[in-house]
Amino acid sequence: MSIFSIILISFMAGWIVFATALAFVRGRALRREQQAHADEQERGARYRAALRRQEAQVAAAVAQYEGLHADYLALKQVVEAREQAPVERPIPMVMIDSLDLSGELGILLEHVARVATTIRSYSAYTRGHYGQEPNKARYDLLWLADCLHTYDQLGKALAGGSQRALAQACEELLSMYDMYLKDGSGYDSRDTFRRLAEKVPLAGVTDAIRSIAMKTAAVPGMGAGAAAGRDAGNPHPASAEAVLPG
């Protein structure tokens, strides 16, 4: 083999090695460019998805605003209509022998609701099935129920339209409520209603009962003797010793 042939073969081999190395380098650069392009496409897709979500949120916010604005306009119209309407004059809704007892009976119903709400707070459902029962729960429940258990007499008096029976029921309730704030025995109703004064205030309902009693005080035959006879025949039903064993 001549020297020229050897040089030519060496040159060709060197060229092949160079071309292979160049192709490898270009291939790596091309793969990097392709990966960068794919990353850019993915980033662009994420941006477009985020933009679509933002557009959807903006559209929802605009729809919510329009709904709120419509509600505001409707409420504004209602308020304006109420302001322009004549003031409604209170009308007696509960009458017994020409006596208007609407306000007093409304206060009594509010009192019943407050007592029921307070009693519910002692239930296992409210405090949790395994929650600890308050230390004085049995006394509180006794007195809360006790302050309502003679309301049936009010109901019977109203249903029967009897001022006499209504006055008797009010006198008994007043006696009971007065005793609640004085009793300091082992069952201590005073302690219960002092601790629950904010939840179950007795002042307002006592005033309402006293107002009913005053309105029916002029009923013939309801003198001191009749009241004393009624008290003797119907002792205070909430005697703690008879209701709750020691």
C-alpha positions as CSV (number, residue, x, y, z in Angstrom):
1,M,0.0,0.0,0.0
2,S,1.4,3.3,-1.0
3,I,1.9,6.3,1.3
4,F,-0.8,8.2,-0.5
5,S,-3.3,5.5,0.2
6,I,-2.4,5.5,3.9
7,I,-2.7,9.3,4.1
8,L,-6.1,9.2,2.3
9,I,-7.4,6.5,4.6
10,S,-6.2,8.3,7.7
11,F,-7.8,11.5,6.4
12,M,-11.1,9.7,5.7
13,A,-11.0,8.1,9.2
14,G,-10.3,11.4,10.8
15,W,-13.2,13.0,8.9
16,I,-15.5,10.2,9.9
17,V,-14.5,10.7,13.6
18,F,-15.0,14.4,13.3
19,A,-18.3,14.1,11.5
20,T,-19.5,11.6,14.2
21,A,-18.5,13.9,17.0
22,L,-20.1,16.9,15.3
23,A,-23.3,14.9,14.7
24,F,-23.3,13.8,18.4
25,V,-22.9,17.4,19.6
26,R,-25.5,18.7,17.2
27,G,-27.9,15.8,18.2
28,R,-27.6,16.8,21.9
29,A,-28.2,20.4,21.1
30,L,-31.2,19.5,19.0
31,R,-32.6,17.3,21.8
32,R,-32.1,20.2,24.3
33,E,-33.9,22.5,21.9
34,Q,-36.7,20.0,21.5
35,Q,-37.0,19.6,25.2
36,A,-37.0,23.4,25.7
37,H,-39.7,23.7,23.0
38,A,-41.8,21.0,24.7
39,D,-41.3,22.8,28.1
40,E,-42.4,26.0,26.6
41,Q,-45.5,24.4,25.0
42,E,-46.4,22.8,28.4
43,R,-45.9,26.1,30.2
44,G,-48.0,27.9,27.5
45,A,-50.7,25.3,28.0
46,R,-50.6,25.8,31.8
47,Y,-50.8,29.6,31.3
48,R,-53.8,29.2,28.9
49,A,-55.5,26.9,31.4
50,A,-54.9,29.4,34.2
51,L,-56.2,32.1,32.0
52,R,-59.3,30.2,31.2
53,R,-59.9,29.6,34.9
54,Q,-59.4,33.2,35.7
55,E,-61.8,34.1,32.9
56,A,-64.4,31.7,34.4
57,Q,-63.8,33.1,37.9
58,V,-64.3,36.6,36.5
59,A,-67.4,35.6,34.7
60,A,-68.8,34.0,37.9
61,A,-67.9,37.1,39.9
62,V,-69.6,39.3,37.4
63,A,-72.7,37.1,37.5
64,Q,-72.7,37.1,41.3
65,Y,-72.3,40.9,41.3
66,E,-75.2,41.2,38.8
67,G,-77.3,39.0,41.1
68,L,-76.4,40.9,44.2
69,H,-77.1,44.2,42.4
70,A,-80.5,42.9,41.3
71,D,-81.2,41.8,44.9
72,Y,-80.1,45.2,46.1
73,L,-82.4,47.0,43.7
74,A,-85.3,44.7,44.8
75,L,-84.6,45.3,48.5
76,K,-84.3,49.0,47.8
77,Q,-87.6,49.0,46.2
78,V,-89.1,47.1,49.1
79,V,-87.6,49.5,51.6
80,E,-88.8,52.5,49.6
81,A,-92.3,51.0,49.4
82,R,-92.3,50.4,53.1
83,E,-91.2,53.9,53.8
84,Q,-93.9,55.3,51.6
85,A,-96.6,53.0,53.0
86,P,-98.6,54.3,55.9
87,V,-97.5,53.2,59.4
88,E,-99.4,50.1,60.5
89,R,-101.4,50.7,63.7
90,P,-101.2,47.9,66.2
91,I,-104.5,46.0,66.3
92,P,-105.5,43.9,69.4
93,M,-105.2,40.3,68.3
94,V,-106.0,38.5,71.5
95,M,-109.0,39.7,73.4
96,I,-110.8,38.2,76.4
97,D,-113.9,40.0,77.7
98,S,-112.8,43.2,75.8
99,L,-109.3,43.1,77.4
100,D,-106.4,43.3,75.0
101,L,-103.8,40.8,76.1
102,S,-101.8,40.7,72.9
103,G,-98.6,42.2,74.3
104,E,-98.5,40.2,77.5
105,L,-99.2,36.9,75.7
106,G,-96.5,37.7,73.2
107,I,-94.0,38.1,76.1
108,L,-95.1,34.8,77.6
109,L,-94.5,33.0,74.3
110,E,-91.1,34.5,74.1
111,H,-90.4,33.3,77.6
112,V,-91.5,29.8,76.7
113,A,-89.2,29.8,73.7
114,R,-86.2,31.0,75.8
115,V,-86.9,28.3,78.4
116,A,-87.1,25.6,75.7
117,T,-83.9,26.8,74.1
118,T,-82.1,26.7,77.5
119,I,-83.4,23.2,78.3
120,R,-82.2,22.0,74.9
121,S,-78.7,23.1,75.8
122,Y,-78.6,20.4,78.4
123,S,-79.3,17.6,75.9
124,A,-76.7,15.0,74.9
125,Y,-77.1,16.1,71.3
126,T,-76.1,19.7,72.1
127,R,-73.2,19.0,74.5
128,G,-72.0,16.0,72.5
129,H,-73.0,12.4,73.1
130,Y,-70.1,11.8,75.5
131,G,-69.9,15.3,76.8
132,Q,-70.0,15.8,80.6
133,E,-73.3,16.9,82.0
134,P,-73.2,20.2,84.0
135,N,-72.9,19.7,87.7
136,K,-76.3,21.4,88.5
137,A,-78.1,20.2,85.4
138,R,-80.7,18.2,87.3
139,Y,-81.7,21.2,89.5
140,D,-81.7,23.6,86.5
141,L,-83.9,21.3,84.4
142,L,-86.3,20.9,87.4
143,W,-86.8,24.7,87.8
144,L,-86.8,25.4,84.1
145,A,-89.6,22.9,83.6
146,D,-91.3,24.0,86.8
147,C,-91.6,27.6,85.6
148,L,-93.8,26.5,82.7
149,H,-95.8,23.6,84.0
150,T,-98.8,25.7,85.1
151,Y,-99.1,27.5,81.8
152,D,-101.9,25.1,81.0
153,Q,-104.1,27.0,83.4
154,L,-103.5,30.2,81.3
155,G,-104.4,28.2,78.2
156,K,-107.6,26.9,79.7
157,A,-108.6,30.3,81.0
158,L,-108.1,31.9,77.6
159,A,-109.8,29.1,75.8
160,G,-112.8,29.3,78.2
161,G,-112.8,33.1,78.1
162,S,-112.8,33.3,81.9
163,Q,-111.3,36.4,83.5
164,R,-111.7,34.7,86.9
165,A,-109.6,31.7,85.9
166,L,-107.1,33.9,84.2
167,A,-106.6,36.0,87.3
168,Q,-106.2,32.9,89.4
169,A,-103.6,31.5,87.0
170,C,-101.7,34.7,87.0
171,E,-101.7,35.0,90.8
172,E,-100.3,31.5,91.1
173,L,-97.6,32.2,88.6
174,L,-96.6,35.4,90.4
175,S,-96.4,33.5,93.6
176,M,-94.2,30.9,92.0
177,Y,-91.9,33.3,90.3
178,D,-91.5,35.3,93.5
179,M,-90.5,32.2,95.4
180,Y,-87.9,31.2,92.7
181,L,-85.8,34.3,93.6
182,K,-86.1,33.7,97.4
183,D,-85.7,30.0,97.8
184,G,-82.2,29.1,99.2
185,S,-82.9,25.5,100.2
186,G,-81.0,22.5,99.0
187,Y,-82.7,22.6,95.7
188,D,-82.0,26.4,95.4
189,S,-84.2,27.8,92.6
190,R,-82.6,31.2,93.4
191,D,-79.2,29.9,92.3
192,T,-80.6,28.5,89.1
193,F,-82.3,31.6,87.9
194,R,-79.5,33.8,89.0
195,R,-77.0,31.8,86.9
196,L,-79.4,31.7,84.0
197,A,-80.5,35.3,84.3
198,E,-79.3,36.2,80.8
199,K,-80.8,33.2,79.1
200,V,-84.1,33.1,81.1
201,P,-84.8,36.5,82.7
202,L,-87.9,36.5,84.9
203,A,-88.4,40.2,85.2
204,G,-90.1,40.8,81.9
205,V,-92.4,37.7,82.1
206,T,-93.3,38.6,85.7
207,D,-94.3,42.1,84.6
208,A,-96.4,40.6,81.8
209,I,-98.2,38.3,84.2
210,R,-98.7,41.1,86.7
211,S,-100.1,43.2,83.9
212,I,-102.7,40.5,83.0
213,A,-103.5,40.2,86.7
214,M,-104.1,43.9,87.0
215,K,-106.3,44.0,83.9
216,T,-108.4,41.2,85.3
217,A,-108.3,42.5,88.9
218,A,-111.8,44.1,88.7
219,V,-113.6,40.8,88.1
220,P,-116.4,40.4,90.6
221,G,-115.9,37.7,93.2
222,M,-112.1,37.8,92.9
223,G,-111.5,39.2,96.4
224,A,-108.9,38.2,99.0
225,G,-111.2,35.5,100.3
226,A,-111.6,33.8,96.9
227,A,-107.8,34.0,96.3
228,A,-107.1,32.6,99.7
229,G,-109.5,29.8,99.2
230,R,-107.9,29.0,95.8
231,D,-104.4,29.0,97.4
232,A,-105.5,26.7,100.1
233,G,-107.0,24.2,97.6
234,N,-104.0,24.5,95.2
235,P,-100.7,24.6,97.1
236,H,-97.6,25.6,95.1
237,P,-97.1,22.7,92.7
238,A,-93.4,23.1,92.5
239,S,-92.4,22.0,95.9
240,A,-88.9,20.7,95.3
241,E,-89.1,18.1,98.0
242,A,-92.1,16.5,96.2
243,V,-90.5,16.7,92.8
244,L,-86.9,15.7,93.2
245,P,-85.8,13.1,95.8
246,G,-82.9,14.1,97.9
